[in-house]
Amino acid sequence: MIEHVTDRLRFLGAFLAHPRQVGAVLPTSRAAVRDMLDMADVPAADLVVELGAGTGAQTQEILARLRPGARLITLEIDPRLAKLLDERFDDPRVQVVCDSAENLGAHLGDARADVVVSALPYTSLEPGLRRRILDVLPGAVAPGGTTVVIQYSPLLLPELRKRFTSVRWRVTPWNVPPAFLFACRQD
Ligand SMILES: C[S@@+](CC[C@H](N)C(=O)[O-])C[C@H]1O[C@@H](n2cnc3c(N)ncnc32)[C@H](O)[C@@H]1O
């Protein structure tokens, strides 16, 4: 409970410092995280990538679903949040990287993710940065893999459709505000 309240305050602090970079005043709710991860097969994955981990709302649930021996690479651009994640998730499967999602390729090397989980605030990012990150996504996923994206509006849908052959979407009402969830694949 105390951790929950502290996380909300930390998250709000990060938002006040960098509103366009954080793009939300509250972490994603547990119910919305579950709805989002239900759109991909995390338990079957060898490698999951998380973009924009914040205080770890998705990280925690990804780890709960990830099998022993699989890996999670978590990118977070805010050094204070990255440090918090590193301290919080003392798990040999996780690698927390403090870097921008546009540089994902450098951290993947030859590997490809089976699942990419993105909570980046695309619509509030500077357009050039948004495009560079979106352009990285299709090549970061292994054949048959899924990229799941959470947003607060459907505005990103055309951009995702340009880059993936199949985009399923739904709304989860169990979040403040209600969120749009997208599952993108190259079929
Ligand atoms: C809306 S918050 C989501 C946080 C958390 N995943 C959640 O759902 O509660 C977006 C996060 O993305 C991070 N972020 C923004 N731009 C980024 C970038 N270019 N690369 C990596 N992380 C970024 C922000 O610092 C923030 O923690």
The ligand as a MOL file (V3000), in Angstrom:
LIG
                    3D

  0  0  0     0  0            999 V3000
M  V30 BEGIN CTAB
M  V30 COUNTS 27 29 0 0 0
M  V30 BEGIN ATOM
M  V30 1 C 3.0020 6.8130 -19.6900 0
M  V30 2 S 4.5120 6.4370 -18.8290 0 CHG=1
M  V30 3 C 4.2810 4.6670 -18.6410 0
M  V30 4 C 4.9560 4.1260 -17.4130 0
M  V30 5 C 4.5850 2.6770 -17.0530 0
M  V30 6 N 4.9790 1.7530 -18.1010 0
M  V30 7 C 3.1170 2.5680 -16.7970 0
M  V30 8 O 2.4050 2.0650 -17.6670 0
M  V30 9 O 2.6810 2.9790 -15.7230 0 CHG=-1
M  V30 10 C 5.7130 6.5870 -20.1090 0
M  V30 11 C 7.1580 6.2720 -19.6950 0
M  V30 12 O 7.9740 6.2960 -20.8670 0
M  V30 13 C 9.2170 6.9090 -20.5600 0
M  V30 14 N 9.7710 7.4080 -21.8220 0
M  V30 15 C 9.3840 8.5070 -22.5180 0
M  V30 16 N 10.0900 8.6350 -23.6370 0
M  V30 17 C 10.9340 7.5790 -23.6860 0
M  V30 18 C 11.9110 7.1390 -24.6220 0
M  V30 19 N 12.1790 7.8360 -25.7410 0
M  V30 20 N 12.5830 5.9940 -24.3650 0
M  V30 21 C 12.3480 5.2810 -23.2360 0
M  V30 22 N 11.4380 5.6610 -22.2990 0
M  V30 23 C 10.7370 6.7900 -22.5230 0
M  V30 24 C 8.8410 7.9880 -19.5550 0
M  V30 25 O 9.9500 8.4140 -18.7980 0
M  V30 26 C 7.7740 7.2670 -18.7190 0
M  V30 27 O 8.3480 6.5790 -17.6410 0
M  V30 END ATOM
M  V30 BEGIN BOND
M  V30 1 1 1 2
M  V30 2 1 2 3
M  V30 3 1 2 10
M  V30 4 1 3 4
M  V30 5 1 4 5
M  V30 6 1 5 6
M  V30 7 1 5 7
M  V30 8 2 7 8
M  V30 9 1 7 9
M  V30 10 1 10 11
M  V30 11 1 11 12
M  V30 12 1 11 26
M  V30 13 1 12 13
M  V30 14 1 13 14
M  V30 15 1 13 24
M  V30 16 1 14 15
M  V30 17 1 14 23
M  V30 18 2 15 16
M  V30 19 1 16 17
M  V30 20 1 17 18
M  V30 21 2 17 23
M  V30 22 1 18 19
M  V30 23 2 18 20
M  V30 24 1 20 21
M  V30 25 2 21 22
M  V30 26 1 22 23
M  V30 27 1 24 25
M  V30 28 1 24 26
M  V30 29 1 26 27
M  V30 END BOND
M  V30 END CTAB
M  END
